Amino acid sequence: EGKNVTEMNSEIAQLVKNYHLGGVILFRENTVTTAQTTKLVHDYQQAAEKFGLLISIDQEGGIVTRLQMGTDFPGNMALGASRSEEMAEKVGKAIGEELNALGINMNFGPVLDVNNNPDNPVIGVRSFGEDPQLVADLGKAYIKGLHESGIAATSKHFPGHGDTAVDSHIGLPSVPHDIDRLKQVELYPFQQAMDDGMDAIMSAHVTFPKIDDTKAISKKDGSEIAIPGTLSKKVLTGLVREEMGYEGVIVTDAMNMAAISDHFGPVDAAIRAVNAGADILLMPVGIEEVANGIYDAIHSRDLSVKRIEQSVKRVLALKMNRGIFKAEEEVSIEDKIAHAQAIVGSAEHKNIEKEAAEKSITLVKNEELLPLNPEGDETVLVIGSGANLLAEEVRKHHEKVEVIATEVPLSALQLDRVKDADYVVLGTQTSSVSGRSPNSNLMKLANQVIAADVPVVAVGIRNPYDIMAYPQVEAYIAQYSFRPTSYEASINAIFGKNNPNGQLPVTIYSQEGSILYNYGHGLSYE
């Protein structure tokens, strides 16, 4: 009825029973408080009859953090900048412990996409970086942490969404590479994770014409389109099962995303995905319609019982491996809530969050400006994206702080305030090519500030690529995350209280395409 589901209702319980649902996915709208989330998960499991439900969530850390409570860890690219497998394992384990305490048993993470395309609009800082070995090593460590806490891990988005410039939530991206290149780059981290005992992989709604050039007629406009990986037997069975030797669970990316729903329709897409080799359909549009469509396809022999049974075995094996079955003696809901409240957002986890943020901070450029050490009467002006959060941290180091909280070009009056300042801290936060274009309002502001002849330190709050739009800045820090702990770590680095040791997990190019800063670049004060 248009309301977010934060507590169980009889209609949902009936759907779970009628269609023998194997699992559910929770989003940020469903997970408001620790007690409420624990109760919701408990009630879902009560509704399941024979087997425990997979209660899944996208708790990647960073920009994809679904829990409204708990610990907000920096994302994968921050971990990539730290270069620390130990850190990745600690973060994976802490995320897993919080999920486990709430009763959530499956995480749709980590992202194992290799982000080798700076123009990627959907992966970006969700990736550990552009180097397949780094992605594989940190991905395996993160998965190990999840496993240690009893959580099923899911690597995504197979065969790789990193080298795309289209978001599959709104369109159908294509990766044009042949199998040899894919094995060296996109597939490499997935193969490593599979060989290491990966529970599940999530398929991408991305076309791979060199693996499968099969075409279909779009139900949207009648045009001929390529088959995305999620619906491709050559990808899910030929490549994943036969060539890569993977025996775990394959779950589709959300079936309600435009790349699938627009072109194929919910029932046809579901049948195609199962025939291709998918074991779990995630978020099909219309449970009853899709379930009945699958039953009809089995009766008409468009789907074989054998194909269904292969998936059943894999799903049940996953549930057995991770202890996901109906408890013979149920722990009381009061005890579950008390346990969850002790674990979720604990002091120990907050310390890991702080450590991960500090280790990620990358000092990309420093023309003898940092660390800042302003005199008592000197003014530090904070401007741009996240200005209020940045200023809050600056005030912990220096009293005389002014703020201009705007992301548009400055008025003459504002520009005078910039010129009167002794130092400027400039925040920029972008997630797209247009956002970091020198013609965007934010970057016009940035270049106005830099041209004002005042010492400027810029902080790339999310994507490290922001300096492409303002290469003349005196000092530049990449922080990879817009969570409060990362702001604190950046400002601590600017004032010399945290020695930055992060290394770029991606290459930063100039607007003309030459290299500004190499992969692995990073300065420090020592």
C-alpha positions in Angstrom: 0.0 0.0 0.0 2.9 2.3 -0.8 4.4 2.0 2.7 7.9 0.7 3.4 7.9 -2.7 5.0 9.4 -2.4 8.4 7.3 -5.1 10.1 5.9 -8.4 8.9 2.3 -8.5 7.6 0.0 -11.4 6.9 0.0 -10.8 3.1 3.8 -11.2 2.9 3.7 -14.3 5.3 1.1 -15.9 3.0 3.3 -15.2 -0.1 6.3 -16.9 1.6 4.1 -19.9 2.3 2.2 -20.1 -1.0 5.2 -19.8 -3.2 7.7 -21.6 -0.9 10.0 -18.6 -1.2 13.7 -19.4 -0.7 14.7 -15.9 0.3 14.1 -12.2 0.6 16.2 -9.1 0.1 16.1 -6.2 2.5 16.8 -2.5 1.6 17.6 0.6 3.6 13.9 1.4 3.8 13.4 -1.9 5.7 16.2 -1.6 8.3 15.5 1.4 10.4 16.6 0.3 13.9 18.4 -2.7 15.4 15.4 -4.0 17.3 13.0 -3.5 14.4 15.3 -5.2 11.9 15.9 -8.1 14.2 12.1 -8.6 14.7 11.4 -8.3 11.0 14.0 -10.9 10.1 12.7 -13.2 13.0 9.2 -12.9 11.6 10.3 -13.7 8.1 11.9 -16.9 9.3 8.8 -17.8 11.3 6.8 -17.6 8.1 9.1 -20.1 6.3 7.9 -23.7 6.7 10.5 -26.3 5.9 13.8 -24.6 5.3 15.3 -21.4 6.6 15.1 -18.3 4.3 18.1 -16.6 2.8 17.8 -13.1 4.3 20.0 -11.1 2.0 21.1 -7.5 1.8 23.6 -5.3 -0.2 25.9 -4.3 2.7 29.0 -3.5 0.7 30.2 -0.6 2.8 30.8 2.9 1.4 28.1 4.2 -0.9 26.1 1.0 -0.8 25.3 0.6 2.9 21.8 -0.6 3.6 21.6 -0.6 7.3 20.4 2.7 8.8 22.0 1.7 12.1 25.4 0.2 12.8 28.8 0.9 11.4 29.4 2.8 8.2 32.6 1.3 6.8 34.4 3.0 3.9 33.8 1.2 0.7 36.0 -1.1 -1.4 38.1 1.6 -3.2 39.1 2.9 0.2 40.2 -0.6 1.1 42.0 -0.7 -2.2 43.9 2.5 -1.4 45.0 0.9 2.0 46.5 -2.0 0.1 45.8 -4.2 3.1 44.3 -7.7 2.9 44.2 -7.7 6.7 42.1 -4.5 6.7 39.7 -6.0 4.1 39.3 -9.2 6.1 38.6 -7.1 9.3 36.0 -5.0 7.5 34.3 -8.1 6.0 34.2 -9.8 9.3 32.8 -6.8 11.2 30.1 -6.3 8.5 29.3 -10.0 8.7 29.1 -9.9 12.5 26.6 -7.1 12.4 24.5 -8.9 9.7 24.6 -12.1 11.6 23.5 -10.5 14.9 20.4 -9.1 13.0 19.6 -12.6 11.6 20.7 -11.6 8.1 22.6 -14.5 6.6 23.6 -13.5 3.0 25.5 -10.5 1.8 25.4 -9.4 -1.8 29.0 -8.4 -1.7 31.9 -8.0 -2.3 31.9 -6.2 -5.7 34.7 -7.9 -7.7 34.4 -5.7 -10.7 37.7 -4.3 -12.0 37.1 -0.5 -12.3 39.4 0.1 -15.3 37.0 2.7 -16.8 37.0 6.1 -15.1 33.7 6.9 -16.9 31.9 4.1 -15.1 28.7 5.5 -13.7 27.6 2.6 -11.5 30.7 0.9 -10.1 33.4 3.5 -9.4 34.3 3.5 -5.7 32.4 0.2 -5.2 35.4 -1.5 -6.8 38.7 -2.2 -5.0 40.5 -0.7 -8.0 41.7 -1.2 -11.6 44.2 -4.0 -11.0 42.8 -7.5 -11.2 45.3 -8.9 -8.7 44.4 -6.3 -6.1 40.7 -6.9 -6.6 41.2 -10.6 -6.3 43.4 -10.4 -3.2 41.3 -7.9 -1.3 38.1 -9.6 -2.5 39.2 -13.0 -1.1 40.2 -11.4 2.2 36.8 -9.6 2.5 35.0 -12.9 1.7 37.1 -14.7 4.3 35.9 -12.2 6.9 32.3 -12.6 5.9 32.7 -16.4 6.1 34.3 -16.2 9.5 31.2 -14.5 10.8 28.9 -17.1 9.3 27.6 -15.0 6.4 27.2 -16.3 2.8 29.1 -14.0 0.5 28.2 -13.1 -3.1 30.7 -11.8 -5.6 29.3 -9.4 -8.2 28.6 -8.4 -11.0 29.8 -11.4 -13.1 31.4 -11.4 -15.7 32.4 -7.8 -14.8 30.6 -4.4 -14.9 33.8 -2.4 -14.4 34.6 -1.4 -18.0 31.1 0.0 -18.8 29.9 3.5 -19.3 26.2 2.7 -18.9 24.3 2.0 -15.7 22.4 -1.3 -16.1 19.7 0.0 -13.8 18.6 2.3 -16.7 20.1 0.8 -19.9 21.9 -2.2 -21.4 25.7 -1.9 -21.2 28.1 -3.8 -23.4 31.7 -5.1 -22.7 33.3 -5.7 -26.1 36.3 -7.7 -25.0 37.2 -11.2 -26.2 37.6 -14.2 -23.8 41.4 -13.9 -23.5 41.3 -10.3 -22.3 38.3 -11.2 -20.1 40.3 -14.0 -18.4 43.2 -11.6 -17.7 41.1 -8.8 -16.3 37.3 -9.0 -15.7 37.1 -12.8 -14.9 40.3 -13.1 -13.0 39.0 -12.0 -9.5 35.9 -14.1 -9.9 38.0 -17.2 -10.8 40.2 -16.6 -7.8 37.2 -16.3 -5.5 35.5 -19.4 -7.0 38.6 -21.4 -6.5 38.6 -20.2 -2.9 35.1 -21.4 -2.0 32.9 -18.5 -3.0 29.3 -19.1 -1.9 27.5 -17.3 -4.8 28.1 -15.1 -7.7 25.7 -12.4 -9.0 25.3 -12.1 -12.8 25.4 -8.7 -14.5 22.8 -7.3 -16.9 25.6 -6.6 -19.3 26.1 -7.9 -22.8 29.3 -9.7 -23.8 29.1 -10.1 -27.6 32.4 -11.9 -27.9 31.1 -14.7 -25.5 27.5 -14.7 -26.7 26.3 -12.8 -29.8 22.8 -14.2 -29.6 20.1 -11.6 -30.4 16.6 -11.2 -29.1 13.7 -8.9 -30.1 13.1 -6.2 -27.5 9.5 -6.1 -26.2 10.1 -2.4 -25.5 10.5 -1.2 -29.1 10.9 -4.3 -31.4 14.5 -3.6 -32.0 17.2 -6.4 -32.2 19.3 -6.5 -29.0 22.1 -8.6 -27.6 21.3 -11.1 -24.8 22.7 -9.9 -21.4 24.8 -12.2 -19.3 22.0 -12.8 -16.8 19.9 -14.5 -19.6 22.8 -16.2 -21.5 23.3 -19.9 -21.3 26.7 -19.4 -22.9 27.7 -17.1 -20.0 26.1 -18.8 -17.0 26.5 -22.5 -18.0 29.1 -22.5 -20.7 31.5 -20.0 -19.1 30.7 -20.3 -15.4 30.0 -24.0 -15.0 31.9 -25.7 -17.7 34.9 -23.4 -18.4 35.5 -21.9 -14.9 34.4 -25.0 -13.0 32.1 -23.2 -10.6 29.7 -25.3 -8.6 28.2 -22.7 -6.2 25.0 -20.7 -6.5 24.3 -18.2 -9.3 21.9 -15.4 -8.4 20.7 -12.9 -10.9 21.1 -9.1 -10.4 17.7 -7.5 -9.7 15.2 -8.6 -12.4 13.3 -5.4 -12.1 16.2 -3.3 -13.6 15.5 -1.6 -16.9 18.1 -3.6 -18.8 15.9 -6.7 -18.2 12.4 -5.6 -17.5 12.1 -3.1 -20.4 13.3 -5.5 -23.1 12.1 -9.0 -22.0 9.1 -8.7 -19.7 9.1 -10.4 -16.3 8.0 -14.0 -17.2 10.1 -14.4 -20.3 13.1 -13.0 -18.5 12.7 -15.4 -15.6 12.4 -18.5 -17.8 15.4 -17.4 -19.9 17.5 -16.8 -16.7 16.6 -20.3 -15.3 17.3 -22.0 -18.6 20.6 -20.1 -18.8 21.7 -21.5 -15.4 20.6 -19.1 -12.7 19.7 -20.7 -9.4 18.0 -17.7 -7.7 16.0 -15.0 -9.4 16.4 -11.7 -7.5 13.5 -9.4 -7.3 11.3 -10.7 -10.2 8.5 -8.3 -11.1 5.3 -9.9 -9.8 6.0 -13.0 -7.7 2.7 -14.8 -8.6 2.9 -14.1 -12.3 6.6 -15.2 -12.5 6.1 -18.3 -10.3 3.1 -19.4 -12.3 5.0 -18.7 -15.5 7.8 -21.0 -14.4 5.3 -23.7 -13.4 3.7 -23.4 -16.9 7.2 -23.6 -18.5 7.9 -26.8 -16.7 4.5 -28.3 -17.7 5.1 -27.3 -21.3 8.7 -28.6 -21.1 10.2 -25.2 -22.0 12.0 -25.8 -18.6 13.2 -29.2 -17.5 12.7 -30.6 -14.0 16.3 -31.7 -14.1 17.4 -28.0 -14.6 15.3 -27.0 -11.6 16.6 -29.8 -9.4 20.2 -28.7 -10.2 19.4 -25.3 -8.7 17.6 -26.8 -5.7 20.6 -28.9 -4.8 22.9 -25.9 -5.0 20.6 -23.6 -3.0 20.1 -26.3 -0.3 23.9 -27.0 -0.2 24.5 -23.2 0.4 21.9 -23.2 3.2 23.5 -26.3 4.8 27.0 -24.8 4.5 26.0 -21.6 6.3 23.7 -23.2 8.8 20.5 -21.7 7.4 17.7 -24.0 8.5 14.8 -23.9 10.9 16.1 -23.9 14.5 14.7 -26.8 16.6 14.8 -24.6 19.7 14.1 -20.9 18.9 16.0 -18.2 20.7 13.5 -15.7 22.1 13.1 -12.5 20.2 14.1 -10.5 23.3 17.4 -12.4 23.5 18.0 -11.9 19.8 17.4 -8.1 20.1 19.7 -7.8 23.1 22.5 -9.7 21.3 22.1 -7.6 18.2 22.2 -4.3 20.2 25.5 -5.4 21.7 27.1 -6.1 18.3 25.7 -3.7 15.8 27.7 -0.4 15.9 29.9 -1.7 18.7 32.9 0.2 19.9 35.2 -2.5 18.4 33.6 -2.1 15.0 33.7 1.7 15.2 37.5 1.4 15.8 37.9 -0.8 12.7 35.9 1.8 10.7 38.2 4.6 11.9 41.3 2.5 11.1 40.1 1.7 7.6 39.3 5.3 6.9 42.7 6.5 8.1 44.6 3.9 6.1 42.7 4.8 2.9 43.5 8.6 2.8 45.7 9.2 -0.3 47.8 12.4 -0.6 47.8 12.8 -4.3 49.5 16.2 -4.6 51.3 18.5 -2.2 53.3 21.5 -3.3 54.8 22.1 0.2 51.4 23.2 1.6 50.6 20.3 3.9 50.4 19.6 6.7 48.6 22.8 7.5 49.7 24.7 10.5 47.8 28.0 10.6 48.6 30.8 13.1 45.9 31.5 15.7 44.6 34.6 14.0 44.6 33.1 10.4 41.3 32.1 8.7 40.6 28.7 7.2 37.7 29.0 4.8 35.9 25.7 3.9 33.9 25.7 0.7 32.2 23.3 -1.8 30.8 19.8 -1.3 30.5 18.6 2.2 31.5 22.0 3.5 29.7 21.8 6.8 31.1 18.3 7.6 34.6 19.3 6.6 34.3 22.5 8.7 33.2 20.6 11.7 36.4 18.6 11.5 38.6 21.6 10.8 37.3 23.3 14.0 38.8 20.4 16.0 42.3 21.7 14.9 41.8 25.5 14.4 39.4 28.0 15.8 39.0 30.6 13.1 36.9 28.8 10.5 34.5 30.2 7.9 32.2 28.3 5.7 30.6 28.9 2.3 28.3 25.9 1.7 27.7 26.1 -2.0 28.4 24.0 -5.1 27.8 26.7 -7.7 30.0 29.5 -9.1 30.7 32.2 -6.6 29.3 35.7 -6.4 31.7 38.7 -6.3 31.0 39.0 -2.6 31.8 35.3 -2.0 35.0 35.6 -4.1 36.1 38.5 -1.9 35.7 36.2 1.2 37.9 33.6 -0.5 40.6 36.2 -1.3 40.5 37.4 2.3 41.1 33.9 3.7 44.6 32.6 4.6 43.9 29.0 3.6 41.0 27.3 1.8 39.8 23.7 2.2 37.8 22.8 -0.9 35.5 19.8 -1.1 34.3 18.2 -4.3 32.0 15.2 -4.6 31.2 13.7 -8.0 30.0 10.4 -9.3 29.9 10.9 -13.1 31.8 12.2 -16.1 29.5 15.3 -16.3 30.0 16.0 -12.6 33.7 16.2 -12.9 33.6 18.1 -16.2 35.4 21.5 -16.0 32.1 22.9 -17.3 30.0 21.7 -14.3 29.0 24.3 -11.7 31.0 22.6 -9.0 34.2 22.6 -11.0 33.7 26.2 -12.1 33.6 27.0 -8.4 36.7 24.9 -7.8 38.7 26.7 -10.5 37.5 30.1 -9.3 38.8 29.3 -5.8 42.1 28.0 -7.1 42.5 31.1 -9.3 42.0 33.4 -6.3 45.7 33.2 -5.3 45.1 31.7 -1.8 46.6 28.4 -0.7 44.0 25.7 -1.5 43.8 22.0 -0.4 41.1 20.1 -2.2 39.5 16.9 -1.0 38.0 14.5 -3.6 35.2 13.2 -1.3 34.0 10.3 -3.4 35.7 9.6 -6.7 39.5 10.2 -6.8 39.2 11.5 -10.3 38.0 15.0 -9.4 41.5 16.6 -9.7 41.2 16.0 -13.5 39.0 19.1 -13.5 41.3 21.3 -11.4 44.9 20.0 -11.9 46.4 23.4 -10.8 45.4 22.9 -7.2 48.3 23.1 -4.7 47.3 20.0 -2.6 44.8 17.2 -3.2 43.6 14.4 -1.0 41.4 11.4 -2.1 39.1 10.1 0.7 36.8 7.7 -1.3 33.8 7.9 1.0 31.3 10.5 2.2 30.8 8.8 5.7 31.7 11.0 8.7 34.7 8.9 9.7 36.4 9.5 6.3 35.9 13.3 6.6 37.6 13.1 10.0 40.5 11.0 8.6 41.0 13.5 5.7 41.1 16.6 7.9 43.4 14.8 10.4 45.7 14.2 7.4 45.5 17.8 6.3 46.6 19.0 9.8 49.3 16.3 10.1 47.5 14.2 12.8 47.2 11.3 10.5 50.1 10.6 8.1 48.5 9.7 4.8 49.8 6.3 3.5 47.1 5.4 0.9 48.0 4.6 -2.7 45.8 5.3 -5.7 43.9 2.1 -6.7 43.2 3.6 -10.1 45.1 5.7 -12.7 44.0 9.4 -12.9 44.1 10.8 -16.4 44.1 14.4 -17.6 41.2 15.7 -19.7 43.3 15.1 -22.8 43.9 11.5 -21.9 47.5 11.6 -20.7 48.4 10.2 -17.2 48.3 12.7 -14.4 48.9 10.2 -11.5 49.8 6.6 -11.9 48.1 3.6 -10.2 50.0 3.1 -6.9 50.9 6.8 -6.5 50.7 8.3 -3.0 52.7 10.8 -1.0 53.2 11.0 2.7 54.9 13.2 5.3 57.7 10.8 6.2 
